[in-house]
Amino acid sequence: MKYFFILGNNPTLSLAEISAIFDLSKNKGHFVIPNIFILDTEENIKPTELIKRLGGTIKIGIINDKINPNNQTIINKANDLIDEHNKEGKFKFGFSNYGNQKINLKPIGMEIKKYLKEQSVSCRWITSKEKTLSSVVVEQNKLTSKGIEIVFIPNAENNKEIFIGKTLAVQPFKELSYRDYGRPARDDESGMLPPKLAQIMINLVQAKLEDIILDPFCGSGTIITENLLMGYKNLIGSDVSEKAVADTKKNISWITKNWKLKIGKLEIYQQDSTKLSKIIKPESIDVIVTEPFLGPQRGKIDIKKTVPELEQLYNQSLKEFNKILKANGRVVMIWPIFLKANSTKLNLDLNDFKIIEPLPEYLINNKDLKITPRNTIIYGRQGQKIWREIVVLEKS
């Protein structure tokens, strides 16, 4: 089976997440254009469940065939796809063309409407000013449940052909927004970790459901609550801030009530990350997923003061991580990059940790994927003073 993944704003990070879940080191797929990955797998994946877990994927769909992109062939294949669906009520359909080949959709759409009319099916063609339908349009028009989004994807091996398929699931943008902005405790002053990024980080660490997962800078609890939603049962959160601990507890209570979650073993402490070994047993933690304090989020940043302070905090924390992690335990951690100071990065003493490459070798060399010289991935958007460097570490 061939599944396509429409990737988010940071394709490198999105693909690293997919690689962590499907082990792309076995050469299971290929990167088509800067925001599409095609996965070849015998596994019968469940797109509607998977899309809720993937923070970096906008759409998941299935490739049905590769064709010459002439109108009649497209019409025939599109009608075949439509015939697989229950067409009770008003049937909606739409197209997304992710390639550079020009496809004249007007005659195609009209022929499909005619085909449906001949079957006495009431239908509506969903269009957009763009070549592709957004996940919002797909969701609002129920094209994955009561209709169809037909997708055209370029074939990298033969530019005279295209892949044709259909979308099976789209990212639950409403739910993600609610989890971000609807939670009762938010701390904009310290910086907020988006739930989508928390999901990606959790997936990158490759924990088993029974593993003990620690977030030693839990802040308002985003990583803890996203772990709960993903089914992890053994969680520990801690933070040096009394307010952060209180915020985390509020958000845990809110998420468990709204999503009717059953909590397994969950412990929340107020503790300095540089003294974790005082409350956590040696070599008892399987993985750590965390976004530490990244420095001041408001006003002018004194780089000469901030960088050494953060390096000291992170170095001391890494020493503690080493004490409490099991052998070969992993850490997914964010390090800050200060854009207005010539993109200044932290230089840390990793000691017994090594940085894990986030992508298999055959993908790292792709010019559209951006891995730093130290095998990390940069995450940020315009207007932010501080960007995030996502790092995957493993205890030697």
N, C-alpha and C positions, 0 to 999 in steps of 0.2 A: 504494500500500500504506500502511496505517496501522499503526504500531508503537507500543506503549505502553512507557513507562519508569517503573518504580516507583523513586522517588528516595530517597536516604539521609536521614540526620538533618539535613543542611543542604541543603534543596532548591535554594536559590539557587546554592550552589557546584556542586551536581550538575548543574543546568541550564546553568551557565556552561561546564562541561566538555563537555556534549552540544553546546552551541552552537559551541564551538571545533572540534569534529570534523565537524559537519554544516552549519556556516555557517547558523545560524538567522536571519541578517539577511534572508534571502530569504523569510521568513515561511512556513517549512515545517511549522509545527505550532502547537499551542496548549497552554497550561497549564490543566489541568482542575480539580484541587483541589490543596491545598498540597503533595502529594507525588507527583503523576502528570503526566507530559508525554506528549502524543500527537504523534508525528512523522509527517508526510505526506511520503512520498518515493517516487520511482520506482526508487531504488537498492535492489537486492536485498541487504540487509545480512545478515551472518553472525552471529547473536546469540551463539552459543557462543564465538566468537572475540572478539567485541566486548565481552562482559561481563567477560572477563579483563583487558581494557585499561581499562575504566571503573572508577575508584575510587569514584565517587559514585552508582552505580546498583545497586539490589538485585535487580531483576527486569527482563527484557526479554520482551515478548510481542507477539503480533499481534492486531489487531482484525479479527474476521471479519464482524460485522454490527452494525446498531443495531436494537433491538427494543422493543416494549412489554413491560414486565416482568411479564406474567401467567404463571402456572405452566406452562400448556400450551405457550406459545410458547418459554419457556426450555427446557422438556423437549425439544421438537422440535429446537431449535438445538443443544442440548447433545449429543443423540444424533447429529446430523450431524457434529459435531466429533469425537466418539468413533469414528464410522465411518471416519474418515480414518486411524485408528491400527491398527497390528498388535496384536492382542489375544491373542497366545500367552501361555500361563502365566497367573498371577493378574494381572488388570488392575486398577490402582488409579486412582481419580479423586477429586478434591476441588474445593472452591469457595472463591473469595475475592471478597467483596463490598466494593468500595472506595467505594461511594456511601452516601448516607443513606436511600435507598429501602429499605423493609423487604421482604425476599424470604424467604419461608418455605421453607427449604431441605429440610426433612424430607420432604414429599411429592415434591419434585423428585428428591431422592436415591433415594428408594424406587422411583420410577418408572424411573429409570435402571438401578438394580439389576435390576428386573424385565425391562427391555428386554435387558440383557446375559444374564440367565439364559435367556431365550427363545432366545438364540443359543448356548447352552451354554458361555458364557464365565464362568469363575470370577472374581469381582471383590471389591474391598474399597473402601468409601467412607472416605476419610481426612478426619477432622473435627478441629476445634480449638475451644477455648473462645472464641477471638477470631473476628471477622468475616472475617479474612484469614489465610491460611496463611503462616507465616514461611518464609523461604528455607531455613532448616534443615529444616523439615518437608518442604518440596518436594524438597529434595536427598536426604534420608534415605529417602524413599519413591519416589524415582526418577520423579517425576511429569512430568519433561520428556523422559524416555527410554523408560520402560516403562509410562507412564500418562498422565494429563492433569490439569492444574490449569485449571479453567474460571474465567475472571475476569469480573466485572461492574464496569463503570466508568461513572460518570455522564456524560451528554451535556450539556455546558454550554449548548448552543444550544436544547435542548428537554428540560425536566425531566420530561416524561412518557415519555421514552425512555431506554434505557441502551445502552451498547456491550457486546457480548459477545465474548470472545476467549479466547486460551489463552496460557499462559506457555511461552516457548521456551528460556529460560536464566536461571539464578540466579547471584548472585555467589559465587565460589569461596571461601567463608568459611574452610574448613579450610586451604586453601593460603595465604591471606593471613595467617592466624594463625601458621602455620608459618614464613612468611617474616619475621614480626615477632618471635616469641618463640623460634624455633628457631635463628636465626643465632648463630654462635659469639661474635661481639663485639657487646656492647650497652653503652651508657653512659647509665644512668638519671640520673646526676648532672647531665649536660649537657642532658637532655631528649631524647626519642626522637621522630623524625618517623615517623608511621604510614605503612606502605607504601601504603595507600589514598590518603592525602593527597599522597604523592609522585607517584602515578599521575595524580591530578587536575592537579597543578602541571605535570607534563610535557605533558599534553594541552593545557593552557591556553596554553602557549608556542607551539604549532602549528609544531613543527619538522618538517622533512623528514627521512627516514631517513638521508640522506647528510650532514646538517648536523653541524657541530662544536658539541657541547654542553658547557658548562662548569658545574661546581658548585664555586665557590670557598670554600665552607664545608662540605666533604663529610662532616664528622663521622664517623659509622660507615658511611657509604657507601650509605644507603638510596636516594637519588636516582640514584646511579650504577648500582646493581644493578637498580632498576626500569627504568631506561633500557635496560639489557642485555636484560631480559626482553621489552621492547617492540620489540626489534629494531634499536635505534640502534647504530651501529658506530664513530662518531668521538666519543670521550668523554674529557674531561679533568676530573680532580678534584684539589682542593688544599685544604689546611687548615694553619693556623699550628701546630697541635698535632701533635707527633710520635706521640702515642698515637692520635689520630684517623686519621692516615695509615695506621698499622699496622692499626687496626680495619677501615678501609675495604678494605685489601688482603686481610685474612682473610675478610671477608664476600663480596668478589668471588670469591675462590677457592671458597668454599662454594656460592655461588649457581651458578657455572658448572659445578661438579661435579654438584650435585643436579639441575639442569635441563638438563645436557648442552648448554651454550651454547658457541657459537664466538665468541671475542672478536675484534673488528676492531682498530681503532687505539684504544688505551687508555693514558692517561698519568696517573700520580698523583704529585703534588708536595707537599712540605712548604713552604708559602709563605704569608706574610702577605697577606691580601686587599687591603691598602692598597698593596701593592707588586707587583701582578700583572704590570704592564707590564715588569718586569725579566726575566720568564721566558716571557711570551707576546707574540707579535708584534702590532703595531698592526693593528686592523681585520681580525683573523683568526678571530674567534669569531662563530658565527651566532646562538646564543641562550645565555642563562644561566638556570639553574633552581637556586634555592638557598634554604635556611633558615639564616640567619646565627645567631650567638650571640644569644640572646634575653634575656640577663641571668641573674642567679642563680636557680636552680630550687629551692633549699632555704632555709629560714629566712626572716627578715624582710628585705624588700627596701628598701634606702635609695633611694627614688625620686629625690631631689635629686641623688644621685651617679650612679645607674645611667642615667637618661634622657640626661643630657648626654654620658656616655661612649659610649652606644650611638649617639646622633645623630652624634657625631664619627666613630665607626667606620664607620657606614653612609654618611655623606657622602663620606668619603675613598674608600670602596670603590666608590661610584657613579662617582666621578671616574675610577677605574681601569677600571671597566666601560666607560665611554664611550671610553676609549682603545683597548681591545682588541676591542670589538664592531664588526661591519660596519655599514654604513649601514642604517638601519631595523631593526637587530637588536633582539630583544626580551629582556626579563628578567621572569621570574616569581619573586617574592621575598616572603618573609614578614617583616612588621614586628610587634613585640610590642604588646599592649595590656595595661596593668596594671590589673586589675579593682579591687584593693583601694586604689587611689589614684585614685578617681573616674574609672576607665577612661581613664587617661592614655595618650595616643598620642604617637608620635614626630612631630616636624615637621622634615622633611628638605628640603634644597636639591636639587631635581631637575635643575637646570641644563638640559642638552640632552635630558632625558628627558620624556616626557609619559605620563600615566596613560591606559591604554586601557580603555574601558567593557567590562565582561565579558559584558554581555548586549545584544541588540538593543533599540532604543528601545521597540518595541511590548510587550516583556516587562518592561522596567525599571519601568514604572508600575504593575505588578500589586501589589496590597496584600500579597500573601502572599510576595513576594520582597523580600529586604532587602539593598539596596545602600547603602553609606555615602555621605555627601555628596561624598566625593572619589573615588567610583566604585570602591570596593574591597569585598571581602566578608569578613565576620568569621567565624572558625571557632573553636569552643571547646566545652567541656562543663562542667557543674556541678562545682565542687570545684577547678577549675584556677585558680591565681593569675594566670597569664598566658595570654591568648587570642591567637590568631594573626589578623593582618590580611593577607589575600592580595592582592597588588598585581601588576598586569600593566603593565609599562613598555615603551615603545618609544623607541629612539634617534631623535631628530629629524634 
